[in-house]
Amino acid sequence: MSHPPLRLDIKRRLTSRSDRVKCVDLHPSEPWMLCALYSGHVHVMNYENQQMVKDFEVCDLPVRSARFVARKNWVVTGSDDMQIRVFNYNTLEKVHSFEAHSDYVRSIAVHPTQPLILTSSDDMLIKLWNWEKMWACQRVFEGHIHYVMQIVFNPKDNNTFASASLDRTVKVWQLGSNVANFTLEGHEKGVNCVDYYH
């Protein structure tokens, strides 16, 4: 039995002249959409009135990931210069920056309650960072054999997360162990994204 294709009504269309959009994130309480751009810029758009709220240059290389950390009024970005940068989204002041990986930063995931972020990279690693400990790297997760394209926390268990890689696998991990709990195989090509059912 085949199902008809899913058809979605488009309520609003937000357009912004730029290079490619590499990542989007939604603010949990404001009507804001964060867009990371190949141009090295980050845009914060109001999706209700379709106006630009903020536009700032992060670097002169692609920004492949950007996330709101609403409880700190931050935007965290990851880019092709291997840097993680943290900005106050009200003042645009750079709060912190550091070299996180030895290759492009592909994905950032923000822990929902703890002062932690995960980053993944073309260096095939996932790293856990704690901003309350001066952004110390708390753990390095190894096991992928190609670029790690996306990481996401499990909304039902904040101590576990999943990663998608061009090595054709999805791995599930615990924050307390640097080896994967298990690996999902079977894709014929690389896996670009992963998410949990809410």
N, CA and C atoms as a LAMMPS dump frame, in Angstrom:
ITEM: TIMESTEP
0
ITEM: NUMBER OF ATOMS
594
ITEM: BOX BOUNDS ff ff ff
-5.0000000000000000e+02 5.0000000000000000e+02
-5.0000000000000000e+02 5.0000000000000000e+02
-5.0000000000000000e+02 5.0000000000000000e+02
ITEM: ATOMS id mol type element x y z
1 1 1 N 0.842 -1.169 0
2 1 2 C 0 0 0
3 1 3 C 0.894 1.241 0
4 2 1 N 0.722 2.09 -0.997
5 2 2 C 1.533 3.309 -1.043
6 2 3 C 0.74 4.478 -0.48
7 3 1 N 1.469 5.349 0.165
8 3 2 C 0.853 6.527 0.765
9 3 3 C 1.064 7.722 -0.152
10 4 1 N 0.09 8.633 -0.213
11 4 2 C 0.3 9.838 -1.022
12 4 3 C 1.405 10.686 -0.406
13 5 1 N 2.085 11.484 -1.216
14 5 2 C 3.153 12.319 -0.663
15 5 3 C 2.593 13.32 0.343
16 6 1 N 3.394 13.617 1.344
17 6 2 C 3.014 14.574 2.374
18 6 3 C 3 15.975 1.779
19 7 1 N 1.899 16.671 1.934
20 7 2 C 1.79 18.039 1.424
21 7 3 C 1.601 18.984 2.609
22 8 1 N 2.46 19.951 2.698
23 8 2 C 2.415 20.907 3.795
24 8 3 C 2.043 22.282 3.256
25 9 1 N 1.189 22.977 3.968
26 9 2 C 0.864 24.355 3.613
27 9 3 C 1.973 25.266 4.126
28 10 1 N 2.473 26.108 3.261
29 10 2 C 3.502 27.065 3.657
30 10 3 C 2.797 28.304 4.185
31 11 1 N 3.01 28.596 5.458
32 11 2 C 2.362 29.749 6.093
33 11 3 C 3.102 31.043 5.76
34 12 1 N 4.412 30.99 5.817
35 12 2 C 5.231 32.168 5.525
36 12 3 C 6.506 31.698 4.836
37 13 1 N 6.991 32.528 3.981
38 13 2 C 8.248 32.226 3.318
39 13 3 C 9.236 33.335 3.678
40 14 1 N 10.337 32.956 4.308
41 14 2 C 11.375 33.92 4.673
42 14 3 C 12.494 33.833 3.655
43 15 1 N 12.825 34.945 3.061
44 15 2 C 13.91 34.94 2.092
45 15 3 C 14.978 35.931 2.525
46 16 1 N 16.181 35.562 2.259
47 16 2 C 17.317 36.41 2.578
48 16 3 C 18.383 36.127 1.538
49 17 1 N 18.86 37.175 0.882
50 17 2 C 19.898 36.974 -0.121
51 17 3 C 21.203 36.643 0.592
52 18 1 N 21.744 35.497 0.252
53 18 2 C 22.975 35.076 0.909
54 18 3 C 23.582 33.962 0.089
55 19 1 N 24.676 33.468 0.598
56 19 2 C 25.145 32.186 0.122
57 19 3 C 24.198 31.143 0.701
58 20 1 N 24.617 29.932 0.714
59 20 2 C 23.747 28.845 1.171
60 20 3 C 23.485 28.915 2.671
61 21 1 N 22.262 28.555 3.056
62 21 2 C 21.917 28.41 4.472
63 21 3 C 22.371 27.021 4.901
64 22 1 N 23.227 26.945 5.913
65 22 2 C 23.797 25.67 6.346
66 22 3 C 23.067 25.073 7.535
67 23 1 N 22.362 25.911 8.322
68 23 2 C 21.731 25.421 9.545
69 23 3 C 20.671 26.419 9.984
70 24 1 N 19.596 25.923 10.574
71 24 2 C 18.596 26.798 11.196
72 24 3 C 18.285 26.281 12.595
73 25 1 N 17.868 27.195 13.468
74 25 2 C 17.443 26.845 14.819
75 25 3 C 16.339 27.81 15.213
76 26 1 N 15.405 27.344 16.029
77 26 2 C 14.305 28.181 16.5
78 26 3 C 14.498 28.516 17.969
79 27 1 N 14.237 29.769 18.314
80 27 2 C 14.298 30.198 19.708
81 27 3 C 13.1 29.61 20.451
82 28 1 N 13.269 29.145 21.688
83 28 2 C 12.161 28.484 22.39
84 28 3 C 11.033 29.413 22.829
85 29 1 N 11.289 30.717 22.962
86 29 2 C 10.216 31.603 23.436
87 29 3 C 9.985 32.833 22.556
88 30 1 N 10.977 33.274 21.82
89 30 2 C 10.815 34.406 20.9
90 30 3 C 10.486 33.879 19.501
91 31 1 N 9.842 34.694 18.657
92 31 2 C 9.535 34.245 17.29
93 31 3 C 10.74 34.407 16.363
94 32 1 N 11.857 33.819 16.754
95 32 2 C 13.115 34.016 16.048
96 32 3 C 13.617 32.715 15.434
97 33 1 N 14.157 32.866 14.231
98 33 2 C 14.827 31.762 13.554
99 33 3 C 16.279 32.174 13.315
100 34 1 N 17.188 31.319 13.72
101 34 2 C 18.623 31.539 13.569
102 34 3 C 19.085 30.831 12.304
103 35 1 N 19.795 31.543 11.441
104 35 2 C 20.285 30.967 10.188
105 35 3 C 21.802 31.113 10.123
106 36 1 N 22.498 30.002 9.975
107 36 2 C 23.949 30.009 9.781
108 36 3 C 24.211 29.95 8.284
109 37 1 N 25.064 30.821 7.795
110 37 2 C 25.246 30.976 6.36
111 37 3 C 26.654 30.596 5.907
112 38 1 N 26.716 30.113 4.676
113 38 2 C 27.985 29.767 4.05
114 38 3 C 28.897 30.991 3.935
115 39 1 N 28.303 32.174 3.9
116 39 2 C 29.066 33.419 3.751
117 39 3 C 29.877 33.776 4.992
118 40 1 N 29.602 33.106 6.133
119 40 2 C 30.263 33.446 7.383
120 40 3 C 29.416 34.327 8.28
121 41 1 N 28.226 34.664 7.813
122 41 2 C 27.299 35.482 8.603
123 41 3 C 26.294 34.598 9.328
124 42 1 N 25.667 35.183 10.339
125 42 2 C 24.54 34.574 11.037
126 42 3 C 23.41 35.594 11.033
127 43 1 N 22.205 35.141 10.686
128 43 2 C 21.022 35.997 10.717
129 43 3 C 20.074 35.493 11.79
130 44 1 N 19.454 36.425 12.505
131 44 2 C 18.316 36.119 13.36
132 44 3 C 17.123 36.807 12.714
133 45 1 N 16.145 35.994 12.291
134 45 2 C 14.961 36.51 11.598
135 45 3 C 13.743 36.363 12.501
136 46 1 N 12.847 37.347 12.441
137 46 2 C 11.551 37.225 13.095
138 46 3 C 10.622 36.552 12.098
139 47 1 N 10.163 35.337 12.407
140 47 2 C 9.341 34.615 11.441
141 47 3 C 7.883 35.062 11.446
142 48 1 N 7.484 35.91 12.406
143 48 2 C 6.112 36.427 12.393
144 48 3 C 5.972 37.624 11.46
145 49 1 N 6.934 38.548 11.511
146 49 2 C 6.839 39.725 10.636
147 49 3 C 7.847 39.701 9.489
148 50 1 N 8.625 38.627 9.408
149 50 2 C 9.59 38.407 8.334
150 50 3 C 10.663 39.495 8.272
151 51 1 N 11.017 40.037 9.43
152 51 2 C 12.045 41.072 9.502
153 51 3 C 13.339 40.497 10.075
154 52 1 N 14.439 41.093 9.636
155 52 2 C 15.742 40.738 10.183
156 52 3 C 15.88 41.365 11.573
157 53 1 N 16.195 40.559 12.577
158 53 2 C 16.403 41.049 13.94
159 53 3 C 17.883 41.381 14.149
160 54 1 N 18.751 40.476 13.725
161 54 2 C 20.204 40.661 13.859
162 54 3 C 20.879 40.071 12.626
163 55 1 N 21.986 40.677 12.245
164 55 2 C 22.842 40.146 11.185
165 55 3 C 24.268 40.457 11.605
166 56 1 N 25.065 39.418 11.792
167 56 2 C 26.448 39.685 12.178
168 56 3 C 27.386 38.694 11.518
169 57 1 N 28.603 39.176 11.277
170 57 2 C 29.628 38.342 10.659
171 57 3 C 30.374 37.593 11.747
172 58 1 N 30.427 36.283 11.599
173 58 2 C 31.143 35.431 12.548
174 58 3 C 32.6 35.304 12.122
175 59 1 N 32.803 34.985 10.845
176 59 2 C 34.152 34.837 10.291
177 59 3 C 34.03 34.924 8.778
178 60 1 N 35.137 34.758 8.073
179 60 2 C 35.08 34.847 6.615
180 60 3 C 35.014 33.47 5.956
181 61 1 N 34.674 32.461 6.726
182 61 2 C 34.492 31.1 6.22
183 61 3 C 33.079 30.634 6.565
184 62 1 N 32.609 29.544 5.952
185 62 2 C 31.247 29.075 6.224
186 62 3 C 30.987 28.778 7.698
187 63 1 N 29.809 29.193 8.157
188 63 2 C 29.304 28.825 9.479
189 63 3 C 28.336 27.67 9.241
190 64 1 N 28.713 26.47 9.662
191 64 2 C 27.915 25.279 9.358
192 64 3 C 26.914 24.931 10.449
193 65 1 N 27.07 25.509 11.63
194 65 2 C 26.135 25.213 12.711
195 65 3 C 25.998 26.431 13.612
196 66 1 N 24.774 26.653 14.096
197 66 2 C 24.51 27.731 15.057
198 66 3 C 23.308 27.328 15.896
199 67 1 N 23.394 27.585 17.179
200 67 2 C 22.321 27.209 18.108
201 67 3 C 22.08 28.335 19.102
202 68 1 N 20.805 28.52 19.435
203 68 2 C 20.445 29.391 20.552
204 68 3 C 20.735 28.666 21.869
205 69 1 N 21.237 29.399 22.847
206 69 2 C 21.248 28.954 24.246
207 69 3 C 20.44 30.021 24.975
208 70 1 N 19.121 29.858 24.955
209 70 2 C 18.209 30.918 25.402
210 70 3 C 18.416 31.277 26.866
211 71 1 N 18.72 30.297 27.7
212 71 2 C 18.865 30.588 29.131
213 71 3 C 20.071 31.464 29.436
214 72 1 N 20.986 31.606 28.466
215 72 2 C 22.153 32.479 28.629
216 72 3 C 22.117 33.684 27.676
217 73 1 N 21.078 33.793 26.846
218 73 2 C 20.998 34.831 25.799
219 73 3 C 22.168 34.72 24.817
220 74 1 N 22.504 33.498 24.455
221 74 2 C 23.651 33.243 23.59
222 74 3 C 23.225 32.659 22.25
223 75 1 N 24.111 32.892 21.28
224 75 2 C 24.167 32.116 20.05
225 75 3 C 25.544 31.466 20.04
226 76 1 N 25.584 30.156 19.814
227 76 2 C 26.847 29.418 19.705
228 76 3 C 27.004 29.006 18.252
229 77 1 N 28.164 29.286 17.659
230 77 2 C 28.395 28.971 16.251
231 77 3 C 29.608 28.058 16.09
232 78 1 N 29.577 27.257 15.027
233 78 2 C 30.705 26.423 14.635
234 78 3 C 30.983 26.633 13.164
235 79 1 N 32.253 26.757 12.802
236 79 2 C 32.581 27.158 11.437
237 79 3 C 33.776 26.386 10.883
238 80 1 N 34.083 26.706 9.615
239 80 2 C 35.141 25.982 8.916
240 80 3 C 36.543 26.341 9.391
241 81 1 N 36.676 27.357 10.236
242 81 2 C 37.989 27.656 10.815
243 81 3 C 38.213 26.882 12.116
244 82 1 N 37.331 25.891 12.37
245 82 2 C 37.45 24.951 13.493
246 82 3 C 37.108 25.587 14.836
247 83 1 N 36.58 26.8 14.798
248 83 2 C 36.295 27.564 16.011
249 83 3 C 34.843 27.403 16.457
250 84 1 N 34.664 27.387 17.761
251 84 2 C 33.358 27.599 18.377
252 84 3 C 33.381 29.03 18.899
253 85 1 N 32.342 29.789 18.56
254 85 2 C 32.231 31.165 19.049
255 85 3 C 30.899 31.322 19.757
256 86 1 N 30.918 32.093 20.837
257 86 2 C 29.724 32.324 21.646
258 86 3 C 29.465 33.825 21.66
259 87 1 N 28.244 34.215 21.268
260 87 2 C 27.854 35.62 21.218
261 87 3 C 26.637 35.853 22.1
262 88 1 N 26.589 37.016 22.75
263 88 2 C 25.36 37.468 23.389
264 88 3 C 24.458 37.974 22.268
265 89 1 N 23.282 37.382 22.098
266 89 2 C 22.452 37.772 20.961
267 89 3 C 21.739 39.107 21.148
268 90 1 N 21.771 39.691 22.331
269 90 2 C 21.211 41.036 22.516
270 90 3 C 22.219 42.121 22.154
271 91 1 N 23.465 41.939 22.593
272 91 2 C 24.494 42.968 22.383
273 91 3 C 25.426 42.648 21.213
274 92 1 N 25.42 41.396 20.736
275 92 2 C 26.34 40.874 19.715
276 92 3 C 27.791 40.828 20.193
277 93 1 N 27.993 41.019 21.489
278 93 2 C 29.332 40.89 22.07
279 93 3 C 29.77 39.428 21.998
280 94 1 N 31.04 39.22 21.601
281 94 2 C 31.592 37.867 21.619
282 94 3 C 31.957 37.522 23.055
283 95 1 N 31.323 36.491 23.587
284 95 2 C 31.524 36.068 24.972
285 95 3 C 32.762 35.189 25.09
286 96 1 N 32.955 34.322 24.099
287 96 2 C 34.073 33.378 24.159
288 96 3 C 34.297 32.791 22.771
289 97 1 N 35.505 32.324 22.514
290 97 2 C 35.801 31.559 21.298
291 97 3 C 36.991 30.657 21.579
292 98 1 N 37.012 29.525 20.896
293 98 2 C 38.113 28.583 21.072
294 98 3 C 38.144 27.621 19.897
295 99 1 N 39.335 27.059 19.643
296 99 2 C 39.464 26.033 18.607
297 99 3 C 38.971 24.721 19.19
298 100 1 N 37.916 24.178 18.582
299 100 2 C 37.257 23 19.133
300 100 3 C 37.7 21.705 18.463
301 101 1 N 38.083 21.776 17.203
302 101 2 C 38.394 20.574 16.427
303 101 3 C 39.565 20.862 15.497
304 102 1 N 40.026 19.817 14.824
305 102 2 C 41.122 19.969 13.869
306 102 3 C 40.619 20.005 12.43
307 103 1 N 39.297 20.129 12.241
308 103 2 C 38.694 20.231 10.91
309 103 3 C 37.367 20.968 11.061
310 104 1 N 36.611 21.087 9.97
311 104 2 C 35.345 21.831 9.984
312 104 3 C 34.43 21.361 11.108
313 105 1 N 33.787 22.309 11.788
314 105 2 C 32.759 21.986 12.78
315 105 3 C 31.439 21.836 12.03
316 106 1 N 30.814 20.676 12.148
317 106 2 C 29.586 20.378 11.403
318 106 3 C 28.318 20.594 12.204
319 107 1 N 28.338 20.302 13.499
320 107 2 C 27.089 20.322 14.262
321 107 3 C 27.354 20.7 15.713
322 108 1 N 26.348 21.344 16.302
323 108 2 C 26.36 21.705 17.723
324 108 3 C 25.031 21.266 18.314
325 109 1 N 25.076 20.665 19.494
326 109 2 C 23.854 20.329 20.233
327 109 3 C 23.998 20.893 21.64
328 110 1 N 22.95 21.549 22.116
329 110 2 C 22.957 22.181 23.436
330 110 3 C 22.165 21.309 24.397
331 111 1 N 22.787 20.955 25.518
332 111 2 C 22.074 20.168 26.53
333 111 3 C 20.926 21.01 27.082
334 112 1 N 19.737 20.422 27.258
335 112 2 C 18.574 21.226 27.666
336 112 3 C 18.63 21.78 29.085
337 113 1 N 19.408 21.169 29.981
338 113 2 C 19.419 21.652 31.37
339 113 3 C 20.822 21.884 31.927
340 114 1 N 21.81 21.133 31.496
341 114 2 C 23.166 21.273 32.03
342 114 3 C 23.975 22.273 31.201
343 115 1 N 25.093 22.797 31.726
344 115 2 C 25.903 23.794 31.016
345 115 3 C 26.836 23.136 29.995
346 116 1 N 26.264 22.356 29.101
347 116 2 C 27.041 21.515 28.194
348 116 3 C 26.617 21.723 26.748
349 117 1 N 27.602 21.658 25.853
350 117 2 C 27.305 21.527 24.434
351 117 3 C 28.135 20.374 23.876
352 118 1 N 27.587 19.75 22.845
353 118 2 C 28.308 18.767 22.047
354 118 3 C 28.668 19.416 20.721
355 119 1 N 29.842 19.079 20.191
356 119 2 C 30.222 19.516 18.853
357 119 3 C 30.689 18.3 18.063
358 120 1 N 30.454 18.33 16.747
359 120 2 C 30.969 17.262 15.887
360 120 3 C 31.665 17.892 14.695
361 121 1 N 32.51 17.082 14.053
362 121 2 C 33.429 17.662 13.087
363 121 3 C 33.818 16.668 12.003
364 122 1 N 34.437 17.236 10.959
365 122 2 C 35.036 16.411 9.921
366 122 3 C 36.27 15.671 10.428
367 123 1 N 36.74 15.978 11.636
368 123 2 C 37.851 15.22 12.216
369 123 3 C 37.389 13.878 12.795
370 124 1 N 36.086 13.566 12.604
371 124 2 C 35.468 12.283 12.987
372 124 3 C 35.222 12.166 14.488
373 125 1 N 35.36 13.273 15.209
374 125 2 C 35.184 13.256 16.658
375 125 3 C 33.941 14.027 17.077
376 126 1 N 33.438 13.67 18.249
377 126 2 C 32.395 14.413 18.949
378 126 3 C 33.011 14.824 20.283
379 127 1 N 32.799 16.088 20.674
380 127 2 C 33.38 16.565 21.931
381 127 3 C 32.304 17.199 22.801
382 128 1 N 32.466 17.022 24.107
383 128 2 C 31.559 17.572 25.108
384 128 3 C 32.274 18.707 25.831
385 129 1 N 31.639 19.895 25.858
386 129 2 C 32.226 21.098 26.439
387 129 3 C 31.343 21.606 27.569
388 130 1 N 31.987 22.113 28.645
389 130 2 C 31.257 22.626 29.804
390 130 3 C 31.569 24.112 29.965
391 131 1 N 30.562 24.969 29.752
392 131 2 C 30.825 26.407 29.825
393 131 3 C 31.005 26.912 31.25
394 132 1 N 30.547 26.157 32.244
395 132 2 C 30.778 26.584 33.631
396 132 3 C 32.179 26.218 34.116
397 133 1 N 32.915 25.456 33.338
398 133 2 C 34.302 25.103 33.668
399 133 3 C 35.239 25.692 32.616
400 134 1 N 34.976 26.964 32.271
401 134 2 C 35.808 27.698 31.314
402 134 3 C 35.902 26.971 29.973
403 135 1 N 34.777 26.379 29.56
404 135 2 C 34.675 25.683 28.282
405 135 3 C 35.653 24.504 28.184
406 136 1 N 35.887 23.854 29.295
407 136 2 C 36.768 22.68 29.294
408 136 3 C 36.124 21.551 28.497
409 137 1 N 36.955 20.827 27.764
410 137 2 C 36.49 19.625 27.071
411 137 3 C 36.373 18.51 28.107
412 138 1 N 35.15 18.034 28.318
413 138 2 C 34.881 17.036 29.349
414 138 3 C 35.061 15.6 28.84
415 139 1 N 34.843 15.416 27.533
416 139 2 C 34.943 14.06 26.991
417 139 3 C 35.072 14.142 25.47
418 140 1 N 35.784 13.17 24.89
419 140 2 C 35.89 13.018 23.441
420 140 3 C 35.302 11.66 23.087
421 141 1 N 34.358 11.667 22.147
422 141 2 C 33.666 10.444 21.729
423 141 3 C 34.236 10.01 20.382
424 142 1 N 34.794 8.792 20.361
425 142 2 C 35.443 8.284 19.156
426 142 3 C 34.734 7.032 18.666
427 143 1 N 34.772 6.808 17.36
428 143 2 C 34.186 5.597 16.807
429 143 3 C 33.745 5.741 15.364
430 144 1 N 33.427 6.958 14.94
431 144 2 C 33.081 7.161 13.531
432 144 3 C 34.356 7.143 12.693
433 145 1 N 34.223 6.703 11.437
434 145 2 C 35.383 6.635 10.549
435 145 3 C 35.222 7.566 9.34
436 146 1 N 34.322 8.529 9.455
437 146 2 C 34.157 9.58 8.442
438 146 3 C 33.564 10.791 9.162
439 147 1 N 33.292 11.858 8.412
440 147 2 C 32.765 13.095 8.99
441 147 3 C 31.519 12.826 9.829
442 148 1 N 31.412 13.504 10.968
443 148 2 C 30.218 13.414 11.823
444 148 3 C 29.358 14.634 11.507
445 149 1 N 28.25 14.388 10.791
446 149 2 C 27.46 15.466 10.209
447 149 3 C 26.473 16.105 11.178
448 150 1 N 25.92 15.312 12.1
449 150 2 C 24.94 15.874 13.031
450 150 3 C 24.936 15.094 14.333
451 151 1 N 24.624 15.828 15.412
452 151 2 C 24.449 15.243 16.737
453 151 3 C 23.175 15.821 17.327
454 152 1 N 22.474 15.011 18.123
455 152 2 C 21.223 15.479 18.729
456 152 3 C 21.012 14.764 20.055
457 153 1 N 20.599 15.531 21.072
458 153 2 C 20.277 14.937 22.366
459 153 3 C 18.934 14.231 22.3
460 154 1 N 18.82 13.151 23.062
461 154 2 C 17.564 12.421 23.193
462 154 3 C 16.648 13.231 24.116
463 155 1 N 15.475 13.684 23.643
464 155 2 C 14.61 14.513 24.501
465 155 3 C 14.012 13.75 25.677
466 156 1 N 13.993 12.417 25.611
467 156 2 C 13.44 11.62 26.709
468 156 3 C 14.51 11.151 27.696
469 157 1 N 15.778 11.291 27.317
470 157 2 C 16.896 10.927 28.194
471 157 3 C 18.074 11.833 27.84
472 158 1 N 18.221 12.939 28.576
473 158 2 C 19.224 13.956 28.256
474 158 3 C 20.66 13.485 28.41
475 159 1 N 20.865 12.283 28.949
476 159 2 C 22.221 11.746 29.067
477 159 3 C 22.616 10.896 27.872
478 160 1 N 21.74 10.784 26.886
479 160 2 C 22.079 10.054 25.668
480 160 3 C 21.909 10.974 24.466
481 161 1 N 22.641 10.653 23.409
482 161 2 C 22.536 11.422 22.17
483 161 3 C 22.853 10.509 20.994
484 162 1 N 22.49 10.969 19.807
485 162 2 C 22.741 10.214 18.58
486 162 3 C 23.607 11.051 17.65
487 163 1 N 24.355 10.36 16.798
488 163 2 C 25.203 11.026 15.809
489 163 3 C 25 10.376 14.447
490 164 1 N 25.06 11.2 13.403
491 164 2 C 24.953 10.733 12.021
492 164 3 C 26.273 11.02 11.323
493 165 1 N 26.738 10.054 10.523
494 165 2 C 28.052 10.197 9.906
495 165 3 C 28.034 9.756 8.45
496 166 1 N 28.988 10.288 7.696
497 166 2 C 29.169 9.841 6.32
498 166 3 C 29.771 8.442 6.249
499 167 1 N 30.08 7.83 7.408
500 167 2 C 30.523 6.427 7.407
501 167 3 C 29.34 5.463 7.268
502 168 1 N 28.151 6.004 6.991
503 168 2 C 26.915 5.248 6.732
504 168 3 C 26.288 4.701 8.012
505 169 1 N 26.639 5.276 9.17
506 169 2 C 26.072 4.788 10.426
507 169 3 C 25.439 5.921 11.228
508 170 1 N 24.546 5.502 12.117
509 170 2 C 24.048 6.339 13.203
510 170 3 C 24.49 5.644 14.482
511 171 1 N 25.092 6.395 15.382
512 171 2 C 25.531 5.819 16.656
513 171 3 C 24.761 6.482 17.797
514 172 1 N 24.501 5.704 18.843
515 172 2 C 23.847 6.21 20.049
516 172 3 C 24.852 6.11 21.192
517 173 1 N 24.964 7.197 21.956
518 173 2 C 26 7.356 22.965
519 173 3 C 25.394 7.757 24.299
520 174 1 N 26.182 7.57 25.375
521 174 2 C 25.881 8.127 26.696
522 174 3 C 26.949 9.151 27.029
523 175 1 N 26.569 10.205 27.74
524 175 2 C 27.545 11.239 28.096
525 175 3 C 28.688 10.693 28.944
526 176 1 N 28.445 9.633 29.706
527 176 2 C 29.457 9.105 30.61
528 176 3 C 30.441 8.13 30.002
529 177 1 N 30.337 7.847 28.697
530 177 2 C 31.236 6.869 28.074
531 177 3 C 31.688 7.382 26.717
532 178 1 N 32.97 7.216 26.408
533 178 2 C 33.456 7.723 25.124
534 178 3 C 33.326 6.722 23.983
535 179 1 N 32.704 5.571 24.241
536 179 2 C 32.402 4.619 23.166
537 179 3 C 30.887 4.511 23.032
538 180 1 N 30.433 4.256 21.817
539 180 2 C 28.996 4.232 21.528
540 180 3 C 28.308 3.061 22.223
541 181 1 N 27.057 3.284 22.642
542 181 2 C 26.226 2.194 23.177
543 181 3 C 25.934 1.178 22.089
544 182 1 N 25.551 1.68 20.918
545 182 2 C 25.328 0.806 19.771
546 182 3 C 25.381 1.61 18.483
547 183 1 N 25.485 0.881 17.382
548 183 2 C 25.61 1.466 16.051
549 183 3 C 24.503 0.925 15.171
550 184 1 N 23.816 1.825 14.487
551 184 2 C 22.782 1.446 13.528
552 184 3 C 23.408 1.472 12.141
553 185 1 N 23.417 0.31 11.493
554 185 2 C 24.017 0.192 10.169
555 185 3 C 22.927 -0.11 9.149
556 186 1 N 23.275 -0.086 7.878
557 186 2 C 22.329 -0.465 6.845
558 186 3 C 22.16 0.558 5.742
559 187 1 N 22.613 1.785 5.96
560 187 2 C 22.529 2.788 4.898
561 187 3 C 23.578 2.486 3.837
562 188 1 N 23.219 2.747 2.585
563 188 2 C 24.149 2.506 1.486
564 188 3 C 25.079 3.689 1.253
565 189 1 N 24.67 4.852 1.734
566 189 2 C 25.495 6.053 1.588
567 189 3 C 25.57 6.755 2.937
568 190 1 N 26.332 7.834 2.981
569 190 2 C 26.501 8.574 4.223
570 190 3 C 25.193 9.103 4.779
571 191 1 N 25.136 9.238 6.094
572 191 2 C 23.947 9.756 6.779
573 191 3 C 24.233 11.209 7.162
574 192 1 N 23.367 12.114 6.703
575 192 2 C 23.58 13.546 6.937
576 192 3 C 22.886 14.085 8.17
577 193 1 N 21.76 13.487 8.558
578 193 2 C 21.043 14.04 9.706
579 193 3 C 20.345 12.937 10.49
580 194 1 N 20.045 13.279 11.741
581 194 2 C 19.398 12.338 12.649
582 194 3 C 18.557 13.159 13.615
583 195 1 N 17.445 12.601 14.068
584 195 2 C 16.634 13.259 15.086
585 195 3 C 15.868 12.198 15.846
586 196 1 N 15.361 12.58 16.994
587 196 2 C 14.529 11.705 17.811
588 196 3 C 13.071 12.061 17.599
589 197 1 N 12.207 11.068 17.682
590 197 2 C 10.771 11.291 17.649
591 197 3 C 10.348 11.869 18.993
592 198 1 N 9.593 12.956 18.965
593 198 2 C 9.152 13.612 20.208
594 198 3 C 7.768 13.131 20.57
